[in-house]
Amino acid sequence: MELLDHLVTTVIPLEKTEIVPLEAPIDLSRVPDMLQLGTKLSGVELFYKKQAESEDKLKLKRLRQREQEELMGVYDQSGYLNEVNLPETKLKKGYKIEKLFVYQEEGDDKLIWCPGIVLEVNNRDEGQIKADIKRDASFIGQGGADESEEKLKKNAWNPEKLNKGSYRQDVRDRLRKID
């Protein structure tokens, strides 16, 4: 309960005034700066130089891994900005949506989020919502239709484990504001 109070009273209001960092700071432990007599030994200077290089390598490795995971559809910033449960009342005409599609590249299955906009909600059942969706033409293959009726299953909304047919709100415009 204490964490919830802190979230509601402190963290969420700060989101309006503070910039959310894209990555966590990396603080590797260092040998403390100490008073010294004379000059620094070359071994100490070499140690600090190697430590700075290892920090740079670690950051680069983390960025490459993150980029690879985003390309594979494993990790994605947009997933964290979406609601956990399907916002049924918000899902209506004009709602920006992304759906996960599978395509073949060099014999491997690749996942890609295809953005679109809801044109009309046709039917709401217990397990799914049928809606007409217009897709972004730049994501459609040559000769493909940019409008289709989609069956959006409620259990496929922003899942932890991404599969073909998963969908979520398109929040790319909010990501651009953070950058």
N, CA, C and O of each residue as an XYZ file, in Angstrom:
716
protein
N       0.825     -1.187      0.000
C       0.000      0.000      0.000
C       0.873      1.256      0.000
O       0.537      2.256     -0.635
N       1.985      1.192      0.713
C       2.891      2.319      0.790
C       3.483      2.638     -0.589
O       3.624      3.806     -0.952
N       3.834      1.583     -1.362
C       4.380      1.786     -2.704
C       3.342      2.397     -3.635
O       3.669      3.249     -4.462
N       2.098      1.966     -3.502
C       1.028      2.520     -4.329
C       0.838      4.008     -4.025
O       0.695      4.817     -4.942
N       0.835      4.364     -2.741
C       0.714      5.777     -2.362
C       1.862      6.592     -2.944
O       1.647      7.690     -3.456
N       3.090      6.055     -2.868
C       4.261      6.747     -3.409
C       4.134      6.932     -4.917
O       4.457      7.994     -5.449
N       3.657      5.884     -5.607
C       3.470      5.948     -7.053
C       2.471      7.045     -7.417
O       2.728      7.863     -8.300
N       1.322      7.053     -6.723
C       0.246      7.986     -7.058
C       0.594      9.418     -6.655
O       0.320     10.350     -7.411
N       1.187      9.607     -5.494
C       1.434     10.966     -5.009
C       2.750     11.565     -5.486
O       2.873     12.789     -5.548
N       3.736     10.738     -5.824
C       5.053     11.271     -6.177
C       5.463     10.978     -7.612
O       5.763     11.894     -8.377
N       5.476      9.701     -7.975
C       6.038      9.309     -9.266
C       5.200      9.799    -10.443
O       5.743     10.411    -11.363
N       3.913      9.550    -10.438
C       3.059      9.936    -11.568
C       3.030     11.460    -11.764
O       3.130     11.907    -12.907
N       2.897     12.285    -10.705
C       2.962     13.738    -10.931
C       4.304     14.210    -11.489
O       4.348     15.183    -12.242
N       5.407     13.532    -11.128
C       6.717     13.925    -11.654
C       6.833     13.686    -13.151
O       7.641     14.329    -13.821
N       6.029     12.764    -13.687
C       6.078     12.461    -15.117
C       5.735     13.701    -15.948
O       6.202     13.842    -17.078
N       4.926     14.591    -15.393
C       4.513     15.786    -16.123
C       5.593     16.863    -16.139
O       5.616     17.705    -17.036
N       6.486     16.842    -15.150
C       7.492     17.895    -15.054
C       8.905     17.418    -15.351
O       9.771     18.232    -15.670
N       9.154     16.135    -15.255
C      10.501     15.598    -15.459
C      10.570     14.791    -16.750
O       9.564     14.240    -17.198
N      11.739     14.725    -17.336
C      11.953     13.920    -18.543
C      12.318     12.512    -18.107
O      13.201     12.320    -17.271
N      11.633     11.527    -18.678
C      11.900     10.130    -18.349
C      13.112      9.682    -19.149
O      13.093      9.764    -20.377
N      14.182      9.204    -18.482
C      15.376      8.782    -19.234
C      15.091      7.530    -20.038
O      14.300      6.680    -19.627
N      15.743      7.421    -21.192
C      15.562      6.265    -22.052
C      16.288      5.042    -21.519
O      15.914      3.911    -21.830
N      17.317      5.260    -20.721
C      18.077      4.137    -20.202
C      18.509      4.420    -18.765
O      18.660      5.569    -18.353
N      18.696      3.358    -18.036
C      19.129      3.491    -16.648
C      20.603      3.895    -16.609
O      21.385      3.480    -17.465
N      20.978      4.697    -15.625
C      22.395      5.067    -15.518
C      23.226      3.861    -15.100
O      22.772      3.007    -14.339
N      24.435      3.811    -15.605
C      25.347      2.721    -15.238
C      26.423      3.308    -14.342
O      27.178      4.183    -14.765
N      26.495      2.845    -13.139
C      27.543      3.265    -12.219
C      28.342      2.046    -11.804
O      27.909      1.249    -10.972
N      29.513      1.919    -12.398
C      30.395      0.838    -11.998
C      31.263      1.348    -10.860
O      31.646      2.518    -10.834
N      31.562      0.483     -9.942
C      32.370      0.919     -8.805
C      33.757      1.328     -9.280
O      34.304      0.757    -10.223
N      34.306      2.320     -8.611
C      35.627      2.851     -8.960
C      36.491      2.899     -7.709
O      36.003      2.904     -6.579
N      37.763      2.933     -7.956
C      38.685      3.153     -6.854
C      38.497      4.602     -6.429
O      38.561      5.495     -7.274
N      38.266      4.863     -5.147
C      38.018      6.250     -4.723
C      39.242      7.135     -4.949
O      40.383      6.697     -4.808
N      38.973      8.393     -5.305
C      40.075      9.351     -5.443
C      40.618      9.641     -4.053
O      39.873      9.987     -3.136
N      41.896      9.495     -3.922
C      42.524      9.700     -2.617
C      43.601     10.765     -2.756
O      44.180     10.954     -3.826
N      43.849     11.442     -1.674
C      44.918     12.427     -1.673
C      46.239     11.696     -1.905
O      46.421     10.564     -1.459
N      47.141     12.350     -2.598
C      48.397     11.688     -2.896
C      49.528     12.693     -2.865
O      49.322     13.896     -3.021
N      50.686     12.191     -2.667
C      51.901     12.993     -2.754
C      52.604     12.598     -4.042
O      52.670     11.413     -4.368
N      53.111     13.533     -4.752
C      53.838     13.205     -5.975
C      52.905     13.017     -7.151
O      51.800     13.560     -7.173
N      53.350     12.248     -8.127
C      52.571     12.042     -9.353
C      51.884     10.676     -9.316
O      52.266      9.785     -8.557
N      50.866     10.541    -10.154
C      50.151      9.272    -10.251
C      51.023      8.265    -10.982
O      51.741      8.600    -11.924
N      50.942      7.055    -10.535
C      51.648      5.992    -11.227
C      50.966      5.719    -12.555
O      49.753      5.888    -12.678
N      51.722      5.307    -13.530
C      51.140      5.026    -14.848
C      50.156      3.858    -14.757
O      49.222      3.779    -15.556
N      50.349      2.962    -13.807
C      49.438      1.831    -13.625
C      48.056      2.283    -13.208
O      47.058      1.699    -13.631
N      47.981      3.331    -12.371
C      46.686      3.856    -11.930
C      45.978      4.535    -13.109
O      44.778      4.341    -13.308
N      46.709      5.320    -13.878
C      46.122      5.976    -15.045
C      45.641      4.940    -16.060
O      44.579      5.109    -16.658
N      46.406      3.883    -16.256
C      46.012      2.810    -17.172
C      44.754      2.112    -16.663
O      43.879      1.751    -17.451
N      44.664      1.920    -15.338
C      43.489      1.297    -14.742
C      42.236      2.127    -15.030
O      41.216      1.574    -15.442
N      42.298      3.454    -14.819
C      41.154      4.318    -15.071
C      40.776      4.327    -16.559
O      39.594      4.346    -16.903
N      41.782      4.314    -17.432
C      41.528      4.295    -18.863
C      40.818      3.006    -19.265
O      39.860      3.050    -20.037
N      41.267      1.863    -18.759
C      40.641      0.578    -19.081
C      39.227      0.510    -18.508
O      38.329     -0.060    -19.127
N      39.031      1.093    -17.324
C      37.706      1.087    -16.723
C      36.731      1.910    -17.578
O      35.592      1.493    -17.787
N      37.165      3.053    -18.064
C      36.313      3.877    -18.926
C      35.993      3.138    -20.231
O      34.865      3.196    -20.721
N      36.984      2.451    -20.782
C      36.758      1.671    -22.004
C      35.768      0.542    -21.755
O      34.914      0.275    -22.600
N      35.871     -0.129    -20.603
C      34.950     -1.229    -20.314
C      33.525     -0.713    -20.120
O      32.571     -1.398    -20.487
N      33.364      0.485    -19.550
C      32.035      1.092    -19.437
C      31.449      1.355    -20.811
O      30.275      1.077    -21.055
N      32.261      1.889    -21.708
C      31.799      2.161    -23.074
C      31.418      0.871    -23.785
O      30.400      0.821    -24.476
N      32.222     -0.168    -23.623
C      31.919     -1.460    -24.243
C      30.628     -2.034    -23.680
O      29.822     -2.589    -24.427
N      30.421     -1.908    -22.370
C      29.208     -2.415    -21.740
C      27.976     -1.688    -22.264
O      26.964     -2.322    -22.564
N      28.050     -0.360    -22.378
C      26.928      0.419    -22.908
C      26.631      0.033    -24.349
O      25.471     -0.131    -24.725
N      27.682     -0.113    -25.159
C      27.499     -0.484    -26.562
C      26.885     -1.880    -26.682
O      25.999     -2.102    -27.507
N      27.352     -2.808    -25.866
C      26.817     -4.171    -25.882
C      25.338     -4.158    -25.496
O      24.530     -4.848    -26.116
N      24.982     -3.373    -24.473
C      23.598     -3.290    -24.021
C      22.708     -2.680    -25.098
O      21.596     -3.157    -25.325
N      23.189     -1.622    -25.767
C      22.403     -0.993    -26.830
C      22.205     -1.940    -28.017
O      21.121     -1.988    -28.598
N      23.254     -2.697    -28.378
C      23.120     -3.663    -29.479
C      22.132     -4.765    -29.115
O      21.313     -5.167    -29.941
N      22.208     -5.253    -27.877
C      21.296     -6.309    -27.436
C      19.860     -5.789    -27.441
O      18.948     -6.487    -27.883
N      19.659     -4.577    -26.955
C      18.319     -3.989    -26.924
C      17.770     -3.824    -28.339
O      16.606     -4.129    -28.598
N      18.622     -3.335    -29.261
C      18.196     -3.163    -30.644
C      17.835     -4.510    -31.274
O      16.842     -4.615    -31.994
N      18.640     -5.533    -31.005
C      18.370     -6.860    -31.541
C      17.051     -7.409    -30.993
O      16.260     -7.992    -31.734
N      16.821     -7.220    -29.701
C      15.576     -7.695    -29.097
C      14.375     -6.961    -29.667
O      13.321     -7.564    -29.869
N      14.520     -5.659    -29.932
C      13.421     -4.912    -30.538
C      13.131     -5.424    -31.937
O      11.968     -5.551    -32.320
N      14.173     -5.719    -32.704
C      13.980     -6.249    -34.052
C      13.305     -7.613    -34.025
O      12.518     -7.939    -34.914
N      13.614     -8.415    -33.000
C      13.031     -9.753    -32.880
C      11.635     -9.700    -32.283
O      10.927    -10.707    -32.289
N      11.224     -8.546    -31.766
C       9.899     -8.429    -31.164
C       9.857     -8.902    -29.729
O       8.773     -9.037    -29.161
N      11.031     -9.163    -29.113
C      11.071     -9.640    -27.732
C      10.884     -8.477    -26.770
O      10.133     -8.583    -25.801
N      11.554     -7.390    -27.030
C      11.523     -6.226    -26.145
C      11.035     -5.038    -26.953
O      11.389     -4.888    -28.122
N      10.251     -4.222    -26.352
C       9.730     -3.084    -27.075
C       9.252     -2.039    -26.071
O       8.482     -2.358    -25.166
N       9.695     -0.815    -26.223
C       9.282      0.251    -25.303
C       7.775      0.477    -25.337
O       7.170      0.795    -24.314
N       7.177      0.316    -26.497
C       5.744      0.568    -26.632
C       4.918     -0.345    -25.747
O       3.870      0.059    -25.244
N       5.375     -1.562    -25.554
C       4.638     -2.510    -24.719
C       4.489     -2.015    -23.294
O       3.470     -2.261    -22.649
N       5.509     -1.313    -22.799
C       5.466     -0.826    -21.424
C       4.576      0.409    -21.272
O       4.106      0.702    -20.173
N       4.345      1.124    -22.359
C       3.503      2.317    -22.295
C       2.024      1.994    -22.471
O       1.169      2.857    -22.276
N       1.723      0.750    -22.839
C       0.338      0.343    -23.047
C      -0.304     -0.133    -21.756
O       0.375     -0.520    -20.805
N      -1.620     -0.094    -21.749
C      -2.365     -0.596    -20.603
C      -2.260     -2.114    -20.561
O      -2.142     -2.767    -21.597
N      -2.305     -2.670    -19.349
C      -2.194     -4.111    -19.180
C      -3.440     -4.807    -19.711
O      -3.339     -5.817    -20.408
N      -4.599     -4.279    -19.388
C      -5.864     -4.857    -19.849
C      -6.394     -4.066    -21.040
O      -6.143     -2.868    -21.175
N      -7.124     -4.756    -21.887
C      -7.710     -4.138    -23.073
C      -8.631     -2.985    -22.681
O      -9.570     -3.187    -21.911
N      -8.380     -1.779    -23.195
C      -9.249     -0.637    -22.896
C     -10.469     -0.645    -23.825
O     -10.532      0.114    -24.792
N     -11.429     -1.511    -23.516
C     -12.570     -1.731    -24.414
C     -13.338     -0.452    -24.717
O     -13.792     -0.260    -25.845
N     -13.489      0.426    -23.729
C     -14.270      1.647    -23.960
C     -13.535      2.626    -24.875
O     -14.172      3.435    -25.550
N     -12.210      2.562    -24.905
C     -11.429      3.457    -25.764
C     -11.292      2.926    -27.184
O     -11.031      3.690    -28.113
N     -11.467      1.612    -27.356
C     -11.303      0.994    -28.671
C     -12.524      1.306    -29.538
O     -13.526      0.592    -29.513
N     -12.410      2.403    -30.313
C     -13.506      2.848    -31.172
C     -12.916      3.584    -32.371
O     -11.696      3.613    -32.534
N     -13.741      4.164    -33.193
C     -13.276      4.846    -34.391
C     -12.200      5.877    -34.049
O     -12.361      6.687    -33.137
N     -11.089      5.826    -34.811
C      -9.995      6.771    -34.602
C      -8.905      6.268    -33.664
O      -7.870      6.917    -33.513
N      -9.129      5.106    -33.026
C      -8.145      4.560    -32.083
C      -6.926      4.066    -32.862
O      -7.071      3.301    -33.816
N      -5.737      4.493    -32.466
C      -4.502      4.053    -33.123
C      -4.103      2.698    -32.557
O      -4.060      2.507    -31.341
N      -3.815      1.769    -33.446
C      -3.560      0.393    -33.031
C      -2.370     -0.169    -33.810
O      -2.091      0.268    -34.926
N      -1.681     -1.126    -33.223
C      -0.615     -1.862    -33.902
C      -0.928     -3.348    -33.773
O      -1.369     -3.810    -32.721
N      -0.698     -4.089    -34.850
C      -0.891     -5.536    -34.813
C       0.403     -6.197    -35.259
O       1.093     -5.704    -36.152
N       0.722     -7.316    -34.627
C       1.966     -8.017    -34.896
C       1.766     -9.033    -36.019
O       0.908     -9.912    -35.941
N       2.577     -8.889    -37.058
C       2.524     -9.792    -38.200
C       3.841    -10.544    -38.330
O       4.882    -10.088    -37.856
N       3.780    -11.703    -38.980
C       4.970    -12.509    -39.240
C       5.282    -12.419    -40.729
O       4.382    -12.492    -41.565
N       6.559    -12.262    -41.053
C       6.984    -12.292    -42.448
C       8.272    -13.101    -42.543
O       8.990    -13.264    -41.556
N       8.552    -13.601    -43.734
C       9.738    -14.415    -43.973
C      10.885    -13.542    -44.467
O      10.710    -12.707    -45.354
N      12.064    -13.749    -43.875
C      13.264    -13.069    -44.340
C      14.408    -14.060    -44.264
O      14.776    -14.509    -43.178
N      14.967    -14.399    -45.401
C      16.072    -15.358    -45.493
C      15.727    -16.681    -44.810
O      16.571    -17.280    -44.143
N      14.502    -17.125    -44.978
C      14.076    -18.411    -44.434
C      13.687    -18.392    -42.964
O      13.281    -19.421    -42.424
N      13.800    -17.249    -42.308
C      13.445    -17.137    -40.888
C      12.157    -16.338    -40.735
O      11.876    -15.428    -41.514
N      11.379    -16.696    -39.715
C      10.193    -15.923    -39.382
C      10.605    -14.676    -38.614
O      11.324    -14.772    -37.619
N      10.164    -13.519    -39.059
C      10.429    -12.245    -38.392
C       9.101    -11.642    -37.985
O       8.086    -11.849    -38.651
N       9.105    -10.891    -36.885
C       7.902    -10.218    -36.400
C       8.017     -8.728    -36.674
O       9.093     -8.144    -36.553
N       6.896     -8.118    -37.046
C       6.887     -6.666    -37.254
C       5.544     -6.108    -36.806
O       4.490     -6.675    -37.094
N       5.603     -4.973    -36.089
C       4.382     -4.284    -35.677
C       3.928     -3.424    -36.842
O       4.703     -2.627    -37.372
N       2.682     -3.582    -37.237
C       2.102     -2.818    -38.341
C       1.060     -1.857    -37.769
O       0.044     -2.295    -37.230
N       1.308     -0.542    -37.885
C       0.357      0.425    -37.324
C      -0.877      0.608    -38.200
O      -0.850      0.380    -39.410
N      -1.942      1.020    -37.559
C      -3.186      1.286    -38.270
C      -4.115      2.117    -37.409
O      -3.774      2.534    -36.302
N      -5.293      2.344    -37.950
C      -6.286      3.130    -37.221
C      -7.642      2.447    -37.370
O      -7.984      1.964    -38.450
N      -8.412      2.408    -36.282
C      -9.720      1.767    -36.305
C     -10.688      2.667    -37.063
O     -10.874      3.835    -36.722
N     -11.301      2.095    -38.101
C     -12.307      2.833    -38.876
C     -13.686      2.671    -38.270
O     -14.477      3.614    -38.234
N     -13.974      1.449    -37.787
C     -15.283      1.169    -37.209
C     -15.213     -0.118    -36.402
O     -14.548     -1.071    -36.808
N     -15.895     -0.152    -35.259
C     -16.023     -1.380    -34.469
C     -17.338     -2.026    -34.887
O     -18.407     -1.435    -34.734
N     -17.248     -3.250    -35.418
C     -18.428     -3.929    -35.964
C     -19.168     -4.765    -34.927
O     -20.397     -4.839    -34.951
N     -18.425     -5.394    -34.016
C     -19.050     -6.331    -33.086
C     -18.162     -6.500    -31.858
O     -16.937     -6.551    -31.969
N     -18.786     -6.585    -30.697
C     -18.054     -6.850    -29.452
C     -18.639     -8.102    -28.822
O     -19.803     -8.111    -28.421
N     -17.845     -9.156    -28.734
C     -18.254    -10.404    -28.088
C     -17.485    -10.555    -26.788
O     -16.676     -9.701    -26.426
N     -17.746    -11.644    -26.097
C     -17.019    -11.932    -24.852
C     -15.524    -12.089    -25.093
O     -14.710    -11.567    -24.331
N     -15.160    -12.813    -26.157
C     -13.752    -13.140    -26.364
C     -13.026    -12.318    -27.402
O     -11.801    -12.394    -27.492
N     -13.748    -11.527    -28.196
C     -13.074    -10.784    -29.249
C     -13.874     -9.560    -29.687
O     -15.056     -9.405    -29.379
N     -13.176     -8.705    -30.416
C     -13.789     -7.513    -30.993
C     -13.503     -7.545    -32.491
O     -12.362     -7.745    -32.905
N     -14.541     -7.347    -33.299
C     -14.358     -7.262    -34.749
C     -14.362     -5.785    -35.125
O     -15.273     -5.036    -34.771
N     -13.318     -5.386    -35.852
C     -13.211     -3.980    -36.227
C     -12.595     -3.847    -37.611
O     -11.768     -4.661    -38.020
N     -13.014     -2.800    -38.329
C     -12.389     -2.459    -39.606
C     -11.187     -1.583    -39.294
O     -11.293     -0.590    -38.575
N     -10.037     -1.968    -39.849
C      -8.799     -1.249    -39.555
C      -8.113     -0.867    -40.862
O      -8.005     -1.675    -41.784
N      -7.652      0.378    -40.924
C      -6.877      0.853    -42.077
C      -5.412      0.836    -41.665
O      -5.027      1.491    -40.696
N      -4.595      0.087    -42.401
C      -3.171     -0.063    -42.115
C      -2.345      1.032    -42.792
O      -2.742      1.593    -43.813
N      -1.211      1.312    -42.207
C      -0.248      2.240    -42.793
C       0.265      1.619    -44.093
O       0.799      0.509    -44.082
N       0.106      2.325    -45.204
C       0.449      1.786    -46.532
C       1.929      1.413    -46.653
O       2.271      0.527    -47.436
N       2.804      2.063    -45.902
C       4.234      1.756    -46.006
C       4.577      0.377    -45.440
O       5.677     -0.125    -45.670
N       3.641     -0.247    -44.695
C       3.878     -1.561    -44.126
C       3.207     -2.671    -44.935
O       3.365     -3.851    -44.622
N       2.469     -2.300    -45.956
C       1.717     -3.269    -46.751
C       2.529     -3.646    -47.981
O       3.103     -2.784    -48.645
N       2.574     -4.927    -48.276
C       3.271     -5.394    -49.470
C       2.571     -4.925    -50.732
O       1.400     -4.548    -50.699
N       3.293     -4.949    -51.843
C       2.736     -4.482    -53.104
C       1.502     -5.301    -53.461
O       1.544     -6.531    -53.469
N       0.412     -4.617    -53.754
C      -0.833     -5.280    -54.117
C      -1.688     -5.684    -52.926
O      -2.789     -6.200    -53.118
N      -1.221     -5.469    -51.714
C      -1.981     -5.818    -50.513
C      -3.014     -4.753    -50.170
O      -2.824     -3.570    -50.455
N      -4.100     -5.184    -49.561
C      -5.158     -4.244    -49.168
C      -4.754     -3.537    -47.880
O      -4.214     -4.155    -46.962
N      -5.022     -2.234    -47.824
C      -4.669     -1.492    -46.611
C      -5.815     -1.431    -45.610
O      -5.624     -0.965    -44.487
N      -7.009     -1.897    -45.998
C      -8.141     -1.967    -45.077
C      -8.577     -3.413    -44.934
O      -8.611     -4.164    -45.909
N      -8.914     -3.801    -43.697
C      -9.388     -5.174    -43.472
C     -10.231     -5.230    -42.209
O     -10.131     -4.372    -41.332
N     -11.075     -6.274    -42.138
C     -11.817     -6.516    -40.905
C     -10.968     -7.457    -40.058
O     -10.602     -8.541    -40.513
N     -10.660     -7.058    -38.855
C      -9.784     -7.823    -37.967
C     -10.583     -8.370    -36.797
O     -11.480     -7.710    -36.273
N     -10.243     -9.590    -36.396
C     -10.780    -10.170    -35.170
C      -9.710     -9.991    -34.102
O      -8.679    -10.664    -34.121
N      -9.962     -9.094    -33.187
C      -9.014     -8.785    -32.118
C      -9.410     -9.576    -30.878
O     -10.382     -9.239    -30.200
N      -8.650    -10.631    -30.586
C      -8.949    -11.458    -29.416
C      -8.504    -10.738    -28.161
O      -7.418    -10.160    -28.118
N      -9.334    -10.773    -27.153
C      -9.038    -10.047    -25.914
C      -7.775    -10.554    -25.223
O      -7.069     -9.776    -24.581
N      -7.482    -11.845    -25.345
C      -6.289    -12.368    -24.686
C      -5.013    -12.102    -25.496
O      -3.920    -12.449    -25.050
N      -5.142    -11.489    -26.683
C      -3.968    -11.151    -27.488
C      -3.558     -9.679    -27.307
O      -2.645     -9.199    -27.978
N      -4.235     -8.976    -26.402
C      -3.920     -7.559    -26.150
C      -2.606     -7.447    -25.389
O      -2.508     -7.936    -24.263
N      -1.615     -6.829    -25.965
C      -0.333     -6.491    -25.338
C       0.195     -7.608    -24.432
O       0.453     -7.360    -23.254
N       0.363     -8.836    -24.951
C       0.817     -9.936    -24.094
C       2.306     -9.837    -23.771
O       3.062     -9.163    -24.471
N       2.712    -10.515    -22.706
C       4.137    -10.555    -22.364
C       4.922    -11.287    -23.429
O       5.975    -10.821    -23.863
N       4.403    -12.454    -23.859
C       5.054    -13.237    -24.908
C       4.340    -12.908    -26.218
O       3.157    -13.200    -26.390
N       5.081    -12.297    -27.130
C       4.484    -11.826    -28.371
C       4.293    -12.964    -29.361
O       5.173    -13.807    -29.532
N       3.134    -12.980    -30.010
C       2.796    -13.963    -31.033
C       2.145    -13.246    -32.201
O       1.696    -12.106    -32.079
N       2.101    -13.929    -33.330
C       1.392    -13.410    -34.493
C      -0.050    -13.095    -34.066
O      -0.712    -13.924    -33.441
N      -0.519    -11.915    -34.403
C      -1.881    -11.526    -34.056
C      -1.989    -10.726    -32.771
O      -3.071    -10.233    -32.451
N      -0.899    -10.582    -32.024
C      -0.922     -9.726    -30.837
C      -1.183     -8.293    -31.296
O      -0.814     -7.918    -32.409
N      -1.806     -7.509    -30.456
C      -2.057     -6.122    -30.816
C      -2.017     -5.251    -29.571
O      -2.083     -5.738    -28.443
N      -1.907     -3.957    -29.807
C      -1.807     -2.970    -28.727
C      -2.058     -1.584    -29.298
O      -2.193     -1.406    -30.508
N      -2.117     -0.616    -28.411
C      -2.284      0.771    -28.849
C      -0.983      1.238    -29.492
O       0.103      0.889    -29.030
N      -1.092      2.018    -30.545
C       0.077      2.597    -31.203
C       0.470      3.846    -30.424
O      -0.228      4.859    -30.471
N       1.584      3.775    -29.710
C       2.020      4.893    -28.863
C       3.317      5.516    -29.372
O       4.032      6.170    -28.613
N       3.620      5.318    -30.644
C       4.874      5.841    -31.189
C       4.942      7.365    -31.071
O       6.028      7.915    -30.890
N       3.818      8.048    -31.168
C       3.832      9.511    -31.028
C       4.264      9.922    -29.626
O       4.945     10.935    -29.466
N       3.876      9.142    -28.594
C       4.302      9.431    -27.221
C       5.783      9.148    -27.049
O       6.454      9.857    -26.298
N       6.315      8.132    -27.721
C       7.745      7.824    -27.636
C       8.566      8.954    -28.226
O       9.631      9.282    -27.703
N       8.094      9.547    -29.293
C       8.816     10.647    -29.917
C       8.904     11.855    -28.994
O       9.900     12.579    -29.005
N       7.860     12.074    -28.193
C       7.867     13.199    -27.244
C       8.919     12.979    -26.164
O       9.532     13.937    -25.693
N       9.135     11.719    -25.764
C      10.123     11.411    -24.738
C      11.522     11.636    -25.278
O      12.382     12.181    -24.586
N      11.754     11.206    -26.544
C      13.076     11.367    -27.161
C      13.390     12.834    -27.238
O      14.457     13.213    -27.723
